[in-house]
Amino acid sequence: MRVLKNQNYSRAKVEILYEDKYLLAVNKPAGLVVQGAKSPEDSLLNRMRDFIKKRDQKPGQVFLAVVHRLDKPVSGVVLIARRSKGAAKIFQLFQEDKVEKVYLAKVEGTFKEDFGIWWDNLFYEDSQRKTLVSDSVTPFTKRAITFYQRLRAGDKESLVLLYPVTGRKHQLRAVLAKRGFPVIGDRLYGSKRRPVRGAILLHALRLALPHPHTQDFLEIYAPIPPYFGKIDLDKRTILEFLNRVKRERESWKDVSG
């Protein structure tokens, strides 16, 4: 597929990745807000409501509830509840740290470390409309925990897998930029490049959780957008990263126990 720098990917068709009567998982295109857009047609939530209403020929309002979000310029898996009780259960799973999230980022700079964890104190600065990293704990900061694994590193850019344990606003964008690796295209956090209109090279690649109704393990992958370029990344590499994360987190319990 040819990638056009000025192409508006927010207008792309939203791909349904998983659907049953309780859940809907979609691949959100970059440039599209999840909820709260000024105009109804420019929201992922409203777009999916309209789609289901027409497809299923529903006479009344379609219930859909957002249980988590992605920033507007970020692409990837978004989970939407189709029942109010299901929404509450999914939200609880997020609160109980039972949802696994893996992101793929293409960043500026040479990422030298293979695998590790970052502990940061973040606060959102309203005047700048961005998240800042504090060197100390204050009443305004929130703890952010991020695992990372380098996939490849070049002279000017690197490819990284990320696992946010916490879900702070702009967490991945802020902690990468703080260390000199802004996400490519993310001008707000210091990127000097803008390869694609309305998009940054950060993608919610995988989301996994116990199904809120059946308790079956649900694993959802979102195809990588074409503007990332050719990337050879198989599920085995992602699962190996998750196993490293799991072993590290289990060691915390050993120390605390």
C-alpha positions in Angstrom: 0.0 0.0 0.0 1.3 3.4 -0.9 1.6 5.8 2.0 0.7 9.4 1.3 2.1 12.0 3.8 -1.0 14.2 3.6 -3.5 11.4 3.6 -6.2 11.7 6.3 -6.1 8.3 8.0 -8.9 9.3 10.4 -11.4 8.9 7.5 -10.3 5.3 7.1 -12.9 2.5 7.7 -12.8 1.3 11.3 -11.9 -2.4 11.3 -13.8 -4.6 13.8 -11.3 -6.9 15.4 -13.6 -8.8 17.7 -17.4 -8.7 18.4 -19.9 -10.5 20.5 -23.1 -9.4 22.3 -21.0 -8.1 25.2 -17.9 -6.5 23.6 -16.7 -4.8 20.6 -13.0 -4.3 19.8 -11.9 -2.1 16.9 -8.7 -0.9 15.3 -8.9 2.9 15.8 -7.3 4.9 13.0 -4.9 7.7 14.0 -6.5 11.2 13.9 -9.9 10.1 15.2 -10.9 10.9 18.8 -12.5 8.0 20.8 -15.2 10.1 22.4 -16.2 13.7 22.9 -15.7 15.2 19.5 -17.3 18.5 18.8 -19.1 17.1 15.7 -20.9 13.7 16.0 -19.4 12.2 12.9 -15.8 12.7 14.1 -15.9 10.4 17.0 -15.1 6.7 17.1 -17.9 6.0 19.5 -20.5 7.8 17.4 -19.2 6.2 14.2 -19.6 2.7 15.7 -23.1 3.5 17.0 -24.2 4.7 13.6 -22.7 1.6 12.0 -24.3 -0.9 14.3 -27.7 0.9 14.1 -27.7 0.6 10.3 -26.2 -2.9 10.1 -28.6 -4.4 12.7 -31.5 -2.2 11.8 -32.1 -1.1 15.4 -35.0 1.4 15.8 -33.7 3.0 19.0 -30.4 4.2 20.5 -27.5 1.8 20.4 -25.7 1.4 23.8 -22.0 1.5 23.6 -19.6 2.5 26.4 -16.0 3.5 26.2 -13.9 1.7 28.9 -10.5 3.1 28.0 -9.1 5.5 25.5 -6.3 6.2 23.0 -4.9 9.6 22.3 -6.2 11.1 19.0 -3.0 10.6 17.0 -2.5 7.1 18.3 -3.8 4.0 16.4 -4.7 0.5 17.6 -7.0 -1.6 19.7 -9.9 0.1 21.5 -12.4 -2.0 23.6 -16.0 -0.9 23.8 -18.7 -2.4 26.0 -22.1 -3.3 24.6 -23.8 -3.8 27.9 -23.8 -1.5 31.0 -23.0 -4.3 33.4 -20.2 -5.4 31.0 -18.8 -1.9 31.0 -18.6 -1.9 34.8 -16.9 -5.3 34.8 -14.3 -4.3 32.2 -13.6 -1.0 34.1 -13.0 -3.1 37.2 -10.5 -5.4 35.2 -8.5 -2.3 34.3 -8.6 -1.1 37.9 -7.4 -4.5 39.1 -4.5 -4.6 36.6 -5.9 -7.6 34.8 -5.7 -6.1 31.3 -2.5 -6.5 29.3 -1.6 -3.7 26.9 1.3 -3.8 24.4 2.2 -0.9 22.2 4.6 -0.5 19.3 6.5 2.7 18.9 8.9 4.0 16.3 11.0 6.7 18.0 13.7 9.2 17.1 17.2 8.3 18.2 19.3 5.2 18.9 17.7 3.0 21.6 20.6 1.2 23.2 19.0 -0.8 26.1 17.5 -4.2 25.4 14.9 -4.5 28.1 14.0 -2.8 31.3 11.5 -0.7 33.3 11.0 3.0 33.9 9.6 4.4 37.1 8.4 8.0 36.6 6.4 10.7 38.4 4.0 12.4 36.0 1.7 15.4 36.1 -0.4 16.9 33.4 0.2 20.6 32.7 -3.1 22.1 31.5 -1.5 25.3 30.2 0.8 23.3 27.9 -1.8 20.5 27.3 0.9 17.9 27.9 2.3 15.5 30.5 5.5 16.4 32.2 8.0 14.1 34.1 8.9 15.3 37.6 12.2 14.4 39.3 10.5 14.1 42.6 7.2 13.0 44.2 4.8 15.9 44.8 1.1 16.1 45.7 0.4 16.7 42.0 2.4 13.7 40.5 1.2 10.2 39.8 3.4 7.2 39.6 3.9 5.7 36.1 5.4 2.3 35.4 6.5 1.3 31.9 8.3 -1.8 30.6 10.2 -1.6 27.3 12.0 -3.8 24.9 14.1 -2.8 21.9 13.2 -4.5 18.6 15.8 -2.7 16.4 17.9 0.4 16.6 19.4 2.5 13.8 21.3 5.7 13.6 18.3 7.9 13.5 15.3 5.9 14.7 14.4 2.8 16.7 11.5 0.4 17.1 10.4 -0.4 20.6 7.7 -2.5 22.4 6.1 -1.0 25.4 4.0 -2.3 28.3 2.4 0.4 30.5 1.5 -1.1 33.9 -0.2 2.2 34.7 -2.4 4.1 32.4 -1.5 7.8 32.9 -2.5 10.5 30.4 0.1 10.6 27.6 2.3 8.2 29.6 4.2 6.6 26.8 4.7 9.8 24.9 6.0 11.6 27.9 8.4 9.0 29.3 9.9 8.3 25.9 10.5 12.0 25.2 12.0 12.5 28.6 14.7 10.1 27.7 15.4 11.6 24.3 13.3 9.2 22.2 10.2 11.2 21.1 7.7 9.2 19.1 8.1 10.0 15.5 5.6 12.6 14.4 4.8 13.7 18.0 5.6 17.4 17.7 4.0 18.1 21.1 6.7 16.0 22.8 9.7 17.2 20.7 9.7 15.1 17.5 11.3 16.9 14.6 9.5 14.7 12.0 6.0 14.5 10.8 5.7 11.6 8.3 1.9 11.3 8.3 -0.8 13.9 8.7 -2.6 13.5 12.1 -0.7 10.5 13.2 2.2 9.7 15.4 4.1 6.3 15.2 2.6 4.8 18.3 0.2 1.9 17.9 -1.8 -0.1 20.5 -0.8 -3.5 19.2 -2.3 -6.0 21.6 -4.9 -6.0 24.3 -5.8 -9.1 26.4 -8.1 -9.7 29.3 -10.5 -12.2 30.8 -13.8 -12.0 29.0 -16.2 -10.1 31.5 -19.0 -12.7 30.9 -17.4 -16.0 30.1 -14.0 -15.4 31.8 -12.3 -17.0 28.8 -8.9 -15.4 27.9 -9.4 -12.9 25.1 -6.4 -11.7 23.1 -6.8 -9.1 20.4 -4.2 -7.8 17.9 -4.5 -4.8 15.7 -2.7 -4.8 12.4 0.1 -2.2 12.2 -0.7 0.8 10.0 1.2 1.0 6.6 2.9 4.3 7.5 5.1 2.4 10.0 6.9 0.9 7.0 7.8 -2.8 6.7 8.0 -4.4 10.1 8.7 -8.1 10.7 7.1 -8.7 14.1 5.5 -12.0 15.0 3.4 -13.0 17.9 6.2 -15.1 19.4 8.3 -12.0 19.9 5.4 -10.2 21.6 4.7 -13.1 23.9 8.4 -13.4 24.8 8.3 -9.7 25.8 5.2 -10.4 27.9 7.0 -13.3 29.6 9.9 -11.1 30.5 7.5 -8.6 31.9 5.7 -11.3 33.9 8.9 -12.7 35.4 10.1 -9.2 36.4 6.7 -8.4 38.1 6.8 -11.7 39.9 10.2 -10.8 41.3 8.6 -7.7 42.9 6.2 -10.0 44.8 9.1 -12.1 46.0 10.9 -9.0 47.4 7.8 -7.6 49.0 6.8 -11.0 50.4 
